[in-house]
Amino acid sequence: MTETIPAQFQVLDERFKYINGDFVLERLHAGSRKTEGPAYFPAGRYLVWSDIPNDRLLRWDETTGAVGVFRHFSGYANGNTVDRQGRLITCEQGNRRVTRTEHDGSVTVLADRFEGRRLNSPNDVVVRADGTIWFTDPTYGIFSDYEGNQADSEFGDACYVFRLDPATGELRVVADDFCRPNGLAFSPDERQLYIADTRQEPSHIRVFDVTADGELAGGKIFAECDNGRFDGLRLDGAGRVWAAAWDGVHCFDTDGTLIGKLLLPESVANLTFGGPKRNHLFITAGTSVYSLRVTVNGARCPQPAGA
């Protein structure tokens, strides 16, 4: 039987008053070393996530509740997402690359170098409606052998945010002034990109405007963390930002106000919305994966231009 714990929604602002959901959180899986990178596949009704130090990807089947190994020796996978064709995009910290798992199970390397230098350790990734892939590249996977392979950075102290065009293979730096860029997520209309900087003091989220030619402008601080550090980010359909923090999931309104929290017993690393209505919140936290249905819906990816 699935273990459950009480769901604790903490209202900090009237705007969060009617945002809630199930009375309990379900623990879908326990016993990992460090869970990260949940990605939901609507067509198969399953969730894939990373167990970084154990160097594997795990899979939960929504129809049966069964959990199994999706891939052993995953390259110390961290962040995952699903592209417009329903394929898994993965940040492999240990292999220092971003890959795509094709429908036949084969793995395609999308990016592993920039200007001839090896990437640090790709961390989190999102796909825009135009098919471009945006990812952060801090040094967590090369800092030690715990969740990657210890090595020197080939970029000195720089940790970039990249934009990849998989159609042409062009990889470009879109942000170069982060300490340790981590989670990232687009606004519902994809005109803005939110990026967490984990190692700033305090840890904060910055928001950028996305220009017509795929560059970033602005970058003001959107919100600061009041408990530990931010990690993964997701947005709901109303443009609210849901951010992973040490005490749970923090919810920010579009003006940057912290309006509420979903408290958890383990430090949260990442989250994603899934299910047929995108109102099933999946959370990777500590050694576990949690889920509950909520009264908001995750942002829907817009149609690409001309579709």
SULQUINOR-V907472 format. One record per residue. N is the residue number from 1. PHI is phi in radians with two decimals (* if undefined). PSI is psi in degrees with one decimal (none if undefined). Layout:
N,PHI,PSI
N,PHI,PSI
This chain:
1,*,140.1
2,-1.18,131.4
3,-1.28,142.7
4,-2.26,152.8
5,-2.35,155.1
6,-1.06,139.7
7,-1.48,125.8
8,-1.99,99.7
9,-1.62,122.8
10,-1.83,113.5
11,-1.50,119.9
12,-1.94,-10.4
13,-2.68,148.6
14,-0.97,-27.3
15,-1.18,-15.1
16,-1.74,-0.3
17,-1.02,-39.7
18,-1.85,15.5
19,-1.69,112.5
20,-2.77,-148.9
21,2.98,-140.2
22,-0.99,151.9
23,-1.34,-15.6
24,-2.32,151.8
25,-1.65,134.7
26,-1.63,131.7
27,-1.61,104.0
28,-1.27,-29.4
29,-2.76,143.2
30,-2.38,160.7
31,1.80,4.8
32,-1.35,176.0
33,-1.64,-41.7
34,-2.79,108.3
35,-1.55,148.0
36,-2.77,169.4
37,1.00,50.7
38,-1.23,137.4
39,-2.40,125.8
40,-1.76,134.7
41,-1.89,103.5
42,-1.06,-40.7
43,-1.12,-37.6
44,-1.70,-8.1
45,0.92,54.4
46,-2.51,160.0
47,-2.03,134.8
48,-2.01,138.9
49,-2.56,169.0
50,-1.76,140.8
51,-2.01,88.6
52,-1.06,-57.8
53,-1.10,-26.1
54,-1.48,1.6
55,0.97,51.5
56,-2.65,157.9
57,-1.88,136.0
58,-1.95,162.0
59,-2.41,131.4
60,-1.97,127.9
61,-1.62,117.6
62,-1.16,-28.6
63,-1.39,-26.9
64,-2.05,-19.9
65,1.40,3.1
66,-1.35,144.6
67,-2.06,133.6
68,-2.55,175.6
69,-1.44,122.6
70,-1.43,-42.0
71,-2.72,124.7
72,-1.52,155.5
73,0.94,65.4
74,-1.56,6.6
75,1.31,29.3
76,0.91,52.7
77,-0.98,142.1
78,-2.07,-99.1
79,-1.26,145.1
80,-2.37,153.9
81,-2.69,175.5
82,-2.05,130.4
83,-1.49,-177.8
84,-1.17,-17.9
85,-1.74,10.4
86,1.34,25.1
87,-1.80,149.9
88,-1.39,126.2
89,-1.90,129.1
90,-2.29,138.2
91,-1.61,111.2
92,-1.69,99.3
93,-1.07,-46.2
94,-1.18,-38.0
95,-1.52,-5.9
96,1.02,50.7
97,-2.74,165.0
98,-1.95,130.9
99,-2.22,164.4
100,-2.20,128.5
101,-1.58,117.7
102,-1.33,169.6
103,-1.13,-23.8
104,-1.56,3.1
105,1.65,-10.6
106,-1.27,157.8
107,-2.02,126.3
108,-1.86,129.3
109,-1.41,121.2
110,-1.65,-37.1
111,-2.76,133.1
112,-2.47,-7.1
113,-2.50,153.9
114,-2.33,120.2
115,0.91,41.2
116,1.47,-7.2
117,-1.80,142.0
118,-1.15,141.9
119,-1.08,159.1
120,-1.19,-78.1
121,-2.91,89.8
122,-0.85,136.4
123,-1.99,-55.8
124,-2.40,157.1
125,-2.62,143.3
126,-2.40,155.2
127,-2.06,130.6
128,-1.52,164.3
129,-1.06,-27.2
130,-1.40,2.6
131,1.61,-9.8
132,-1.21,148.8
133,-2.00,126.0
134,-2.01,130.5
135,-2.56,155.6
136,-1.73,153.1
137,-2.42,66.8
138,-1.34,-166.1
139,-1.97,15.2
140,-1.07,-33.8
141,-1.37,-12.8
142,-1.99,1.4
143,-1.19,-36.3
144,-2.70,-179.1
145,-1.55,3.4
146,-1.19,-46.1
147,-2.27,40.1
148,2.95,-146.9
149,-2.26,118.5
150,-1.05,132.6
151,-2.87,168.9
152,-1.52,145.8
153,-1.27,140.7
154,-1.61,5.4
155,-2.01,15.9
156,1.16,-126.2
157,-1.60,0.5
158,-1.38,137.4
159,-2.28,110.1
160,-1.71,163.9
161,-1.92,129.8
162,-2.00,154.3
163,-2.13,125.9
164,-2.03,130.8
165,-1.74,102.3
166,-1.16,-18.9
167,-1.25,-34.9
168,-1.93,-16.5
169,1.44,2.7
170,-1.20,127.9
171,-2.08,125.3
172,-2.33,151.7
173,-1.43,127.1
174,-1.89,-15.2
175,-2.65,133.7
176,-2.30,14.6
177,-2.08,34.2
178,-1.79,151.8
179,-1.37,-60.4
180,-2.45,84.7
181,-1.10,140.9
182,-2.34,-110.4
183,-1.17,150.8
184,-2.62,151.8
185,-2.81,143.8
186,-1.51,152.3
187,-1.17,164.0
188,-0.99,-33.2
189,-1.62,1.3
190,1.10,19.0
191,-1.52,-9.0
192,-2.34,150.1
193,-2.21,127.1
194,-1.75,133.9
195,-2.36,129.2
196,-1.52,137.8
197,-1.95,105.1
198,-1.23,-39.0
199,-1.70,5.5
200,-1.24,158.1
201,-2.06,111.2
202,-1.29,161.5
203,-1.02,139.4
204,-2.51,169.9
205,-1.97,132.5
206,-1.92,153.4
207,-2.17,133.3
208,-2.10,150.8
209,-1.51,138.9
210,-1.70,119.1
211,-1.40,169.3
212,-1.10,-27.7
213,-1.70,16.5
214,1.39,22.7
215,-1.77,170.7
216,-1.94,141.0
217,-2.29,153.1
218,1.51,-128.4
219,1.93,26.8
220,-1.18,157.8
221,-1.25,124.0
222,-1.57,-41.5
223,-2.78,152.0
224,-2.01,150.1
225,-1.51,132.3
226,-1.80,5.8
227,-2.64,96.1
228,1.37,-126.9
229,-2.41,148.4
230,-1.31,152.9
231,-2.34,-107.0
232,-1.33,156.7
233,-2.33,147.9
234,-2.57,156.6
235,-2.05,148.6
236,-1.66,178.8
237,-1.13,-21.0
238,-1.58,2.6
239,1.53,6.4
240,-1.28,144.4
241,-1.72,126.2
242,-1.89,120.1
243,-2.16,136.8
244,-1.31,134.6
245,-2.50,-179.5
246,-1.24,-29.6
247,-1.73,-1.2
248,2.64,-151.8
249,-1.82,125.2
250,-1.72,138.7
251,-2.00,124.3
252,-2.00,134.9
253,-1.28,173.9
254,-1.14,-17.7
255,-1.58,4.1
256,1.59,2.2
257,-1.32,129.6
258,-1.28,110.2
259,-1.79,-17.2
260,-3.11,170.5
261,-2.42,151.8
262,-1.90,109.2
263,-1.45,140.0
264,-2.26,157.8
265,-1.40,-7.4
266,-2.25,154.8
267,-1.13,129.0
268,-1.51,135.1
269,-1.80,-40.9
270,-2.81,173.3
271,-2.79,161.6
272,-2.75,154.4
273,-1.66,140.0
274,-2.60,-159.4
275,1.44,166.2
276,-1.01,-30.3
277,-1.89,8.6
278,1.02,27.5
279,-2.00,19.0
280,-1.82,110.8
281,-1.61,120.6
282,-1.87,133.8
283,-2.30,125.6
284,-1.68,124.7
285,-2.56,121.9
286,1.01,-119.2
287,-1.72,7.3
288,-2.25,168.6
289,-2.19,127.2
290,-2.01,160.1
291,-2.66,154.2
292,-2.85,156.3
293,-1.57,140.1
294,-2.18,171.6
295,-1.61,14.8
296,-2.17,164.7
297,-2.06,141.2
298,-1.12,152.9
299,-1.05,136.5
300,-1.54,134.7
301,-1.14,126.8
302,-1.19,160.5
303,-1.25,142.1
304,-1.16,155.8
305,-1.00,134.2
306,1.52,-3.3
307,-1.35,none
